[in-house]
Amino acid sequence: MSRLPSTTRQRPGRPAQISRERIVDAALSAGNLDTLTMRELAGRLGVTHGALYRWVTNRDRLFDLINEVMVERILPPDGPRGGHWRPWLARVAWAMHDQFLAVPGYATRTSRPHRHSPSFGRLREEVVTAFTNAGVRPELAEQSWYIFITSVVSWLAVQENPLGLGHDAPRFELFIDTLIRGLPAREPGTERP
């Protein structure tokens, strides 16, 4: 009876454990997130394709997990308070800058039309709360959220795209300062308070 070399034998015991953290860490360190396949991710985790699918059934669910972690990293531990919403919003924007650009493909994917993750709902709620706490009507607070998120994610996607116009985009500090000074949204023809 021949024995398999020790390098090819299965080790006894439980199979490799998968966790939310391991999945997200493996995905975020994979290179370009925009081109990562589920099969590649399973290989990075050292598990079968089927084992990974027990945790995340498809790429949309994988991105839900990734978005959840990104939102946790982006949101400051202290929520927005009344008149101090501008510095808080700048912190959120800079955290998005740092976290999104650290993961190739993330800003580009986020900038495309797609089903929005429930995690981004949490980010939206916090930003809308920042505006409403500052006295902005709920409808204009929602509009301000869309202006903020669309602007920041679009700027980040341009920076991430090597064939894009990233080198011609304004510096992030100028972009964010101008954007935040222009917020919250107001009805056309009304004066800024």
MARBA-3410 file (N, C-alpha, C, O; in Angstrom, 1 decimal):
193
0.8,-1.2,0.0,0.0,0.0,0.0,0.9,1.2,0.0,1.7,1.4,0.9 ~ 0.7,2.1,-1.0,1.5,3.3,-1.0,0.9,4.4,-0.2,-0.3,4.5,-0.1 ~ 1.8,5.2,0.3,1.3,6.3,1.1,1.5,7.6,0.3,2.5,7.7,-0.5 ~ 0.6,8.5,0.5,0.7,9.8,-0.2,1.8,10.6,0.5,2.0,10.5,1.7 ~ 2.6,11.4,-0.2,3.5,12.3,0.4,2.8,13.2,1.4,1.6,13.5,1.2
3.5,13.5,2.5,2.8,14.3,3.6,2.3,15.6,3.1,1.4,16.2,3.7 ~ 2.9,16.2,2.0,2.4,17.5,1.5,1.0,17.4,0.8,0.4,18.4,0.7 ~ 0.6,16.2,0.4,-0.6,16.1,-0.3,-1.7,15.4,0.5,-2.9,15.4,0.1 ~ -1.4,14.9,1.7,-2.5,14.3,2.5,-3.3,15.3,3.2,-2.9,16.4,3.5 ~ -4.6,15.0,3.3,-5.5,15.9,4.0,-5.2,15.8,5.5,-5.0,14.7,6.0
-5.2,16.9,6.1,-5.0,16.9,7.6,-6.3,16.5,8.3,-7.4,16.9,7.8 ~ -6.2,15.7,9.3,-7.4,15.3,10.0,-8.0,16.5,10.8,-7.3,17.5,11.0 ~ -9.3,16.4,11.1,-9.9,17.5,11.9,-10.9,18.2,11.1,-11.3,17.8,10.0 ~ -11.3,19.4,11.6,-12.3,20.2,11.0,-11.8,20.9,9.8,-10.6,21.2,9.7 ~ -12.7,21.1,8.8,-12.2,21.9,7.6,-12.0,23.4,8.0,-12.4,23.8,9.1
-11.3,24.1,7.1,-11.0,25.5,7.4,-12.3,26.2,7.7,-13.3,26.0,7.1 ~ -12.2,27.1,8.7,-13.3,27.9,9.1,-13.4,29.2,8.3,-12.4,29.8,8.0 ~ -14.6,29.5,7.9,-14.8,30.8,7.2,-15.6,31.7,8.2,-16.5,31.2,8.9 ~ -15.3,32.9,8.1,-16.0,33.9,8.9,-16.2,35.2,8.1,-15.5,35.3,7.0 ~ -17.1,36.0,8.5,-17.3,37.3,7.8,-16.0,38.0,7.7,-15.7,38.6,6.6
-15.2,38.1,8.7,-14.0,38.8,8.7,-13.0,38.2,7.8,-12.3,39.0,7.0 ~ -12.9,36.9,7.8,-11.9,36.3,6.8,-12.3,36.5,5.4,-11.4,36.7,4.5 ~ -13.6,36.4,5.1,-14.1,36.6,3.7,-13.7,38.0,3.3,-13.2,38.2,2.2 ~ -14.1,39.0,4.1,-13.9,40.4,3.7,-12.4,40.7,3.6,-12.0,41.3,2.7 ~ -11.6,40.2,4.6,-10.1,40.5,4.5,-9.5,39.9,3.2,-8.7,40.5,2.6
-10.0,38.7,2.9,-9.4,38.0,1.7,-9.9,38.8,0.4,-9.1,38.9,-0.5 ~ -11.1,39.2,0.4,-11.6,40.0,-0.8,-10.9,41.3,-0.9,-10.4,41.7,-2.0 ~ -10.7,42.0,0.2,-10.1,43.3,0.2,-8.6,43.3,-0.1,-8.0,44.3,-0.6 ~ -7.9,42.2,0.1,-6.5,42.0,-0.2,-6.2,41.3,-1.5,-5.1,41.0,-1.8 ~ -7.3,41.1,-2.3,-7.2,40.3,-3.5,-6.6,41.0,-4.7,-6.3,40.4,-5.7
-6.4,42.3,-4.6,-6.0,43.1,-5.8,-7.2,43.9,-6.2,-7.7,44.7,-5.4 ~ -7.6,43.7,-7.5,-8.7,44.5,-8.0,-10.0,43.8,-7.6,-10.4,42.8,-8.2 ~ -10.8,44.5,-6.8,-12.1,43.9,-6.3,-13.1,43.8,-7.4,-13.9,43.0,-7.4 ~ -12.9,44.7,-8.4,-13.9,44.8,-9.5,-13.7,43.5,-10.4,-14.7,43.2,-11.1 ~ -12.6,42.8,-10.4,-12.4,41.7,-11.2,-12.3,40.3,-10.4,-12.2,39.3,-11.0
-12.5,40.4,-9.1,-12.4,39.2,-8.3,-13.6,38.3,-8.5,-14.7,38.7,-8.6 ~ -13.3,37.0,-8.8,-14.3,36.0,-8.9,-14.5,35.3,-7.6,-13.7,35.3,-6.8 ~ -15.7,34.7,-7.5,-16.0,33.9,-6.3,-15.0,32.7,-6.2,-14.6,32.3,-5.1 ~ -14.7,32.1,-7.3,-13.8,31.0,-7.3,-12.4,31.4,-6.8,-11.8,30.7,-6.1 ~ -11.9,32.6,-7.3,-10.6,33.1,-6.8,-10.7,33.3,-5.3,-9.7,33.0,-4.6
-11.8,33.9,-4.8,-11.9,34.2,-3.4,-11.9,32.9,-2.6,-11.3,32.8,-1.5 ~ -12.6,31.9,-3.1,-12.6,30.6,-2.4,-11.2,30.0,-2.3,-10.7,29.5,-1.2 ~ -10.4,30.2,-3.4,-9.0,29.7,-3.4,-8.2,30.5,-2.4,-7.3,29.9,-1.7 ~ -8.4,31.8,-2.3,-7.6,32.6,-1.3,-7.9,32.2,0.1,-7.1,32.3,1.0 ~ -9.2,31.8,0.3,-9.6,31.3,1.7,-9.2,29.9,2.0,-9.3,29.5,3.1
-8.8,29.1,0.9,-8.5,27.7,1.1,-9.7,26.9,1.4,-9.6,25.9,2.1 ~ -10.8,27.2,0.8,-12.0,26.4,0.9,-12.6,26.1,-0.5,-12.1,26.7,-1.5 ~ -13.5,25.3,-0.5,-14.2,25.0,-1.8,-15.1,26.1,-2.2,-15.6,26.9,-1.3 ~ -15.4,26.1,-3.4,-16.3,27.1,-4.0,-17.7,26.9,-3.3,-18.3,27.9,-2.9 ~ -18.1,25.7,-3.0,-19.4,25.4,-2.4,-19.4,25.9,-0.9,-20.4,26.4,-0.5
-18.3,25.8,-0.2,-18.2,26.2,1.2,-18.4,27.7,1.2,-19.0,28.3,2.1 ~ -17.8,28.4,0.3,-17.9,29.9,0.3,-19.3,30.3,0.0,-19.8,31.3,0.6 ~ -20.0,29.6,-0.9,-21.4,29.9,-1.3,-22.3,29.7,-0.1,-23.5,30.2,-0.1 ~ -21.9,28.9,0.9,-22.8,28.8,2.1,-22.8,30.1,2.9,-23.8,30.4,3.6 ~ -21.8,30.9,2.7,-21.7,32.2,3.4,-22.2,33.3,2.5,-23.0,34.2,3.0
-21.8,33.4,1.3,-22.2,34.4,0.4,-22.6,33.7,-0.9,-21.8,33.0,-1.6 ~ -23.9,33.9,-1.3,-24.5,33.1,-2.4,-24.1,33.7,-3.7,-24.3,33.0,-4.7 ~ -23.6,34.9,-3.8,-23.2,35.5,-5.1,-22.4,36.8,-4.8,-22.2,37.2,-3.7 ~ -22.0,37.4,-5.9,-21.1,38.6,-5.8,-21.9,39.7,-5.1,-21.3,40.5,-4.4 ~ -23.2,39.8,-5.4,-23.9,40.9,-4.7,-23.9,40.7,-3.2,-23.7,41.7,-2.4
-24.0,39.5,-2.7,-24.0,39.2,-1.3,-22.5,39.5,-0.7,-22.4,40.0,0.4 ~ -21.5,39.1,-1.5,-20.2,39.4,-1.1,-20.0,40.9,-1.0,-19.4,41.4,0.0 ~ -20.5,41.7,-1.9,-20.3,43.2,-1.8,-21.2,43.7,-0.7,-20.8,44.8,-0.1 ~ -22.3,43.1,-0.3,-23.0,43.5,0.9,-22.1,43.4,2.1,-22.1,44.3,3.0 ~ -21.4,42.2,2.2,-20.5,42.0,3.4,-19.4,43.1,3.4,-19.1,43.7,4.4
-18.8,43.3,2.2,-17.7,44.3,2.1,-18.2,45.7,2.4,-17.6,46.4,3.1 ~ -19.4,46.0,1.9,-20.0,47.4,2.2,-20.2,47.5,3.7,-20.0,48.6,4.2 ~ -20.7,46.5,4.3,-20.9,46.5,5.8,-19.7,46.9,6.5,-19.7,47.8,7.4 ~ -18.6,46.3,6.2,-17.3,46.6,6.8,-16.8,48.0,6.4,-16.3,48.7,7.3 ~ -17.0,48.4,5.2,-16.5,49.7,4.8,-17.3,50.8,5.5,-16.7,51.7,6.0
-18.6,50.6,5.7,-19.4,51.6,6.4,-18.9,51.7,7.9,-18.9,52.7,8.4 ~ -18.7,50.5,8.5,-18.2,50.5,9.8,-16.8,51.3,10.0,-16.6,52.0,10.9 ~ -16.0,51.1,9.0,-14.7,51.8,9.0,-14.9,53.3,8.7,-14.1,54.1,9.2 ~ -15.9,53.7,7.9,-16.0,55.1,7.5,-16.7,55.9,8.5,-16.3,57.1,8.8 ~ -17.7,55.4,9.2,-18.5,56.2,10.1,-17.7,56.5,11.4,-17.2,55.6,12.0
-17.6,57.8,11.7,-17.0,58.1,13.0,-17.8,57.5,14.2,-19.0,57.4,14.0 ~ -17.2,57.2,15.3,-17.9,56.6,16.4,-18.9,57.6,17.0,-19.9,57.2,17.5 ~ -18.6,58.9,16.9,-19.6,59.9,17.4,-20.4,60.4,16.2,-19.9,60.7,15.2 ~ -21.7,60.4,16.4,-22.7,60.8,15.4,-22.6,62.3,15.2,-22.0,63.0,15.9 ~ -23.3,62.8,14.1,-23.4,64.2,13.8,-24.2,64.9,14.9,-25.2,64.4,15.4
-23.7,66.1,15.2,-24.4,66.9,16.3,-24.7,68.3,15.7,-23.7,69.0,15.3 ~ -25.9,68.7,15.8,-26.3,70.1,15.5,-25.5,70.9,14.5,-25.3,70.5,13.4 ~ -24.9,72.0,15.0,-24.2,72.9,14.2,-22.8,72.4,13.8,-22.1,73.1,13.1 ~ -22.4,71.3,14.3,-21.0,70.7,14.0,-21.0,69.7,12.9,-20.2,68.8,12.9 ~ -22.0,69.8,12.0,-22.1,68.8,11.0,-21.0,68.9,9.9,-20.7,67.9,9.3
-20.6,70.1,9.6,-19.6,70.2,8.5,-18.3,69.5,8.9,-17.8,68.7,8.0 ~ -17.7,69.7,10.0,-16.5,68.9,10.3,-16.7,67.4,10.4,-15.9,66.6,9.9 ~ -17.9,67.0,10.9,-18.2,65.6,10.9,-18.3,65.0,9.5,-17.8,63.9,9.2 ~ -19.0,65.8,8.6,-19.1,65.3,7.2,-17.8,65.3,6.5,-17.6,64.4,5.6 ~ -16.9,66.2,6.8,-15.6,66.2,6.2,-14.8,64.9,6.7,-14.1,64.3,5.9
-15.0,64.5,8.0,-14.4,63.3,8.5,-14.9,62.1,7.7,-14.1,61.2,7.4 ~ -16.2,62.1,7.4,-16.8,60.9,6.7,-16.2,60.9,5.3,-15.8,59.8,4.8 ~ -16.1,62.1,4.6,-15.5,62.1,3.3,-14.1,61.7,3.2,-13.7,60.9,2.3 ~ -13.3,62.1,4.2,-11.9,61.7,4.2,-11.7,60.2,4.5,-10.9,59.5,4.0 ~ -12.6,59.7,5.4,-12.6,58.2,5.7,-13.0,57.5,4.4,-12.4,56.4,4.1
-13.9,58.0,3.6,-14.3,57.3,2.4,-13.1,57.4,1.4,-12.8,56.4,0.8 ~ -12.4,58.5,1.3,-11.2,58.6,0.5,-10.2,57.6,0.9,-9.7,56.8,0.0 ~ -9.9,57.5,2.1,-8.8,56.5,2.5,-9.3,55.1,2.4,-8.5,54.3,1.8 ~ -10.5,54.7,2.7,-10.9,53.3,2.7,-11.2,52.9,1.2,-10.8,51.8,0.8 ~ -11.9,53.7,0.4,-12.2,53.3,-0.9,-11.0,53.2,-1.8,-10.8,52.2,-2.5
-10.0,54.1,-1.7,-8.9,54.1,-2.5,-7.8,53.0,-2.1,-6.9,52.7,-2.9 ~ -8.0,52.5,-0.9,-7.1,51.4,-0.4,-7.5,50.1,-1.1,-6.7,49.1,-1.0 ~ -8.7,50.0,-1.7,-9.2,48.8,-2.3,-9.4,49.0,-3.8,-10.4,49.5,-4.2 ~ -8.5,48.6,-4.6,-8.6,48.8,-6.1,-10.0,48.2,-6.6,-10.3,47.0,-6.3 ~ -10.7,49.0,-7.3,-11.9,48.6,-7.9,-13.2,48.9,-7.1,-14.3,48.8,-7.6
-13.0,49.2,-5.8,-14.1,49.4,-4.9,-14.9,50.7,-5.3,-16.1,50.7,-5.5 ~ -14.2,51.8,-5.5,-14.9,53.1,-5.9,-15.5,53.0,-7.2,-16.6,53.5,-7.4 ~ -14.9,52.3,-8.2,-15.4,52.2,-9.5,-16.7,51.4,-9.4,-17.7,51.7,-10.1 ~ -16.7,50.3,-8.7,-17.9,49.4,-8.6,-19.0,50.2,-7.9,-20.2,50.1,-8.3 ~ -18.7,50.9,-6.8,-19.7,51.6,-6.1,-20.3,52.7,-6.9,-21.4,53.1,-6.7
-19.5,53.3,-7.8,-20.0,54.4,-8.6,-21.0,54.0,-9.7,-21.8,54.8,-10.3 ~ -21.0,52.7,-10.0,-21.9,52.2,-11.1,-23.3,52.0,-10.5,-23.5,51.7,-9.3 ~ -24.3,52.1,-11.4,-25.7,51.7,-10.9,-25.7,50.3,-10.4,-25.3,49.4,-11.1 ~ -26.3,50.1,-9.2,-26.4,48.7,-8.7,-27.4,48.7,-7.5,-27.8,49.8,-7.1 ~ -27.8,47.6,-7.1,-28.6,47.4,-6.0,-27.8,47.9,-4.7,-26.7,47.4,-4.5
-28.4,48.8,-4.0,-27.7,49.4,-2.9,-27.8,48.5,-1.7,-28.8,47.9,-1.3 ~ -26.7,48.3,-1.0,-26.6,47.5,0.2,-27.3,48.1,1.3,-27.3,49.4,1.5 ~ -27.9,47.3,2.2,-28.5,47.9,3.4,-27.5,48.7,4.3,-27.8,49.6,5.0 ~ -26.2,48.3,4.2,-25.2,49.0,4.9,-25.0,50.4,4.5,-24.8,51.3,5.4 ~ -25.2,50.7,3.2,-25.1,52.1,2.8,-26.3,52.9,3.3,-26.3,54.1,3.4
-27.4,52.1,3.6,-28.6,52.8,4.2,-28.2,53.4,5.6,-28.6,54.5,5.9 ~ -27.3,52.7,6.3,-26.8,53.2,7.6,-26.0,54.5,7.4,-26.2,55.5,8.1 ~ -25.2,54.5,6.4,-24.4,55.7,6.1,-25.3,56.9,5.7,-25.2,58.0,6.1 ~ -26.3,56.5,4.8,-27.3,57.5,4.4,-28.0,58.1,5.6,-28.2,59.3,5.7 ~ -28.5,57.3,6.5,-29.2,57.7,7.7,-28.4,58.7,8.5,-28.9,59.7,9.0
-27.1,58.4,8.7,-26.2,59.2,9.5,-26.0,60.6,8.8,-26.0,61.6,9.5 ~ -25.8,60.6,7.5,-25.6,61.9,6.8,-26.9,62.7,6.8,-26.8,63.9,7.0 ~ -28.0,62.0,6.5,-29.3,62.8,6.6,-29.5,63.3,8.0,-30.0,64.5,8.1 ~ -29.2,62.6,9.0,-29.4,63.1,10.4,-28.5,64.3,10.6,-28.9,65.2,11.3 ~ -27.3,64.3,10.1,-26.4,65.4,10.2,-27.1,66.7,9.7,-27.0,67.8,10.3
-27.7,66.6,8.5,-28.4,67.7,7.9,-29.7,68.1,8.7,-29.9,69.3,8.9 ~ -30.5,67.1,9.1,-31.7,67.5,9.8,-31.4,68.0,11.2,-32.1,68.9,11.6 ~ -30.4,67.5,11.8,-30.0,68.1,13.1,-29.5,69.6,13.0,-29.6,70.3,14.0 ~ -29.1,69.9,11.8,-28.7,71.3,11.6,-29.9,72.2,11.1,-29.7,73.3,10.8 ~ -31.1,71.6,11.1,-32.3,72.4,10.8,-32.7,72.3,9.4,-33.6,73.1,9.0
-32.2,71.4,8.6,-32.5,71.3,7.2,-33.8,70.4,7.1,-34.0,69.4,7.8 ~ -34.8,70.8,6.3,-36.0,70.1,6.1,-35.6,68.7,5.6,-34.7,68.5,4.9 ~ -36.4,67.7,6.0,-36.1,66.3,5.6,-35.9,66.1,4.1,-35.0,65.4,3.7 ~ -36.8,66.7,3.3,-36.7,66.5,1.8,-35.3,67.0,1.3,-34.7,66.4,0.5 ~ -34.9,68.2,1.8,-33.6,68.8,1.4,-32.4,68.0,2.0,-31.4,68.0,1.4
-32.7,67.4,3.2,-31.6,66.6,3.8,-31.3,65.4,2.9,-30.2,65.0,2.7 ~ -32.4,64.8,2.4,-32.2,63.6,1.5,-31.5,64.1,0.2,-30.6,63.4,-0.3 ~ -31.9,65.2,-0.4,-31.3,65.7,-1.6,-29.8,66.0,-1.3,-28.9,65.7,-2.1 ~ -29.5,66.5,-0.1,-28.1,66.8,0.3,-27.3,65.5,0.3,-26.1,65.5,-0.1 ~ -27.9,64.5,0.9,-27.2,63.2,0.9,-26.8,62.7,-0.5,-25.7,62.3,-0.7
-27.8,62.8,-1.4,-27.5,62.3,-2.8,-26.4,63.2,-3.4,-25.6,62.6,-4.2 ~ -26.4,64.4,-3.2,-25.4,65.3,-3.7,-24.0,64.9,-3.2,-23.1,64.8,-3.9 ~ -24.0,64.7,-1.9,-22.7,64.4,-1.2,-22.2,63.0,-1.7,-21.1,63.0,-2.1 ~ -23.0,62.0,-1.6,-22.5,60.6,-1.9,-22.2,60.5,-3.4,-21.1,59.9,-3.7 ~ -23.0,61.1,-4.3,-22.7,61.0,-5.7,-21.4,61.7,-6.0,-20.6,61.2,-6.8
-21.2,62.9,-5.4,-20.0,63.7,-5.7,-18.8,63.0,-5.2,-17.8,62.9,-6.0 ~ -18.8,62.5,-4.0,-17.6,61.9,-3.4,-17.2,60.6,-4.1,-16.1,60.4,-4.5 ~ -18.2,59.7,-4.3,-17.9,58.4,-5.0,-17.5,58.7,-6.4,-16.6,58.0,-6.9 ~ -18.1,59.6,-7.1,-17.6,59.9,-8.5,-16.2,60.4,-8.5,-15.4,60.0,-9.4 ~ -15.8,61.3,-7.6,-14.4,61.8,-7.5,-13.5,60.6,-7.3,-12.4,60.5,-7.9
-13.8,59.8,-6.3,-13.0,58.6,-6.0,-12.8,57.6,-7.2,-11.8,57.1,-7.4 ~ -13.9,57.4,-7.9,-13.9,56.5,-9.1,-13.0,57.1,-10.2,-12.3,56.3,-10.8 ~ -13.0,58.4,-10.4,-12.1,59.0,-11.4,-10.7,58.8,-10.9,-9.8,58.5,-11.8 ~ -10.4,59.0,-9.7,-9.0,58.8,-9.2,-8.5,57.3,-9.3,-7.4,57.1,-9.6 ~ -9.4,56.4,-9.2,-9.1,55.0,-9.3,-8.9,54.5,-10.7,-8.2,53.5,-10.9
-9.5,55.2,-11.6,-9.4,54.8,-13.0,-8.1,55.3,-13.7,-8.0,56.5,-13.9 ~ -7.1,54.4,-14.0,-5.9,54.9,-14.5,-6.0,55.5,-15.9,-5.1,56.3,-16.3 ~ -7.0,55.2,-16.6,-7.2,55.8,-17.9,-8.1,57.0,-17.9,-8.4,57.7,-18.9 ~ -8.6,57.3,-16.7,-9.5,58.4,-16.6,-8.8,59.8,-16.5,-7.7,59.9,-16.9 ~ -9.5,60.7,-15.9,-9.0,62.1,-15.8,-8.5,62.4,-14.4,-8.5,63.5,-14.0
-8.1,61.4,-13.7,-7.7,61.5,-12.3,-6.7,62.6,-12.1,-6.7,63.3,-11.0 ~ -5.8,62.7,-13.0,-4.7,63.7,-12.8,-5.2,65.2,-13.0,-4.6,66.1,-12.5 ~ -6.4,65.3,-13.6,-7.0,66.6,-13.9,-8.0,67.0,-12.8,-8.4,68.2,-12.8 ~ -8.4,66.1,-12.0,-9.4,66.3,-10.9,-8.8,67.3,-9.9,-7.6,67.3,-9.6 ~ -9.7,68.1,-9.3,-9.2,68.9,-8.2,-8.7,68.1,-7.0,-9.1,67.0,-6.8
-7.7,68.7,-6.3,-7.2,68.0,-5.1,-8.4,67.7,-4.2,-9.4,68.5,-4.1 ~ -8.3,66.6,-3.5,-9.5,66.2,-2.6,-9.8,67.2,-1.6,-11.0,67.5,-1.3 ~ -8.8,67.8,-1.0,-9.1,68.8,0.1,-9.9,70.0,-0.5,-10.8,70.6,0.2 ~ -9.5,70.4,-1.7,-10.3,71.5,-2.4,-11.7,71.1,-2.7,-12.7,71.8,-2.5 ~ -11.8,69.9,-3.3,-13.1,69.4,-3.7,-14.0,69.3,-2.5,-15.2,69.7,-2.6
-13.6,68.6,-1.4,-14.4,68.5,-0.2,-14.8,69.8,0.4,-15.9,70.0,0.8 ~ -13.8,70.7,0.5,-14.1,72.0,1.1,-15.2,72.7,0.3,-16.2,73.2,0.9 ~ -15.1,72.7,-1.0,-16.1,73.4,-1.8,-17.4,72.7,-1.8,-18.5,73.3,-1.7 ~ -17.4,71.3,-1.8,-18.7,70.6,-1.7,-19.4,70.8,-0.4,-20.6,71.1,-0.4 ~ -18.7,70.7,0.7,-19.3,70.9,2.0,-19.8,72.3,2.2,-20.8,72.6,2.9
-19.0,73.3,1.7,-19.5,74.7,1.9,-20.8,74.9,1.1,-21.6,75.8,1.4 ~ -21.0,74.2,0.0,-22.2,74.3,-0.8,-23.4,73.6,-0.3,-24.5,73.8,-0.7 ~ -23.2,72.7,0.7,-24.2,71.9,1.3,-24.7,72.7,2.5,-24.0,73.5,3.1 ~ -25.9,72.5,3.0,-26.9,71.6,2.4,-27.6,72.2,1.2,-27.5,73.4,0.9 ~ -28.3,71.3,0.5,-29.0,71.8,-0.7,-30.1,72.8,-0.2,-30.6,72.7,0.9
-30.4,73.7,-1.1,-31.5,74.6,-0.8,-32.3,74.8,-2.1,-31.8,74.6,-3.2 ~ -33.5,75.3,-2.0,-34.3,75.5,-3.2,-33.7,76.6,-4.0,-33.1,77.6,-3.5 ~ -33.7,76.5,-5.3,-33.1,77.5,-6.2,-33.8,78.9,-5.9,-35.0,79.0,-5.7 ~ -32.9,79.9,-5.9,-33.4,81.3,-5.6,-33.5,81.6,-4.2,-33.8,82.8,-3.9 ~ -33.2,80.7,-3.3,-33.2,81.1,-1.8,-31.8,81.4,-1.4,-30.8,80.8,-1.9
-31.7,82.2,-0.4,-30.4,82.6,0.2,-29.9,81.6,1.2,-30.7,80.9,1.8 ~ -28.6,81.4,1.3,-28.0,80.6,2.3,-28.3,81.2,3.6,-28.1,82.4,3.8 ~ -28.7,80.4,4.6,-29.0,80.9,6.0,-27.7,81.4,6.6,-27.7,81.9,7.7
END
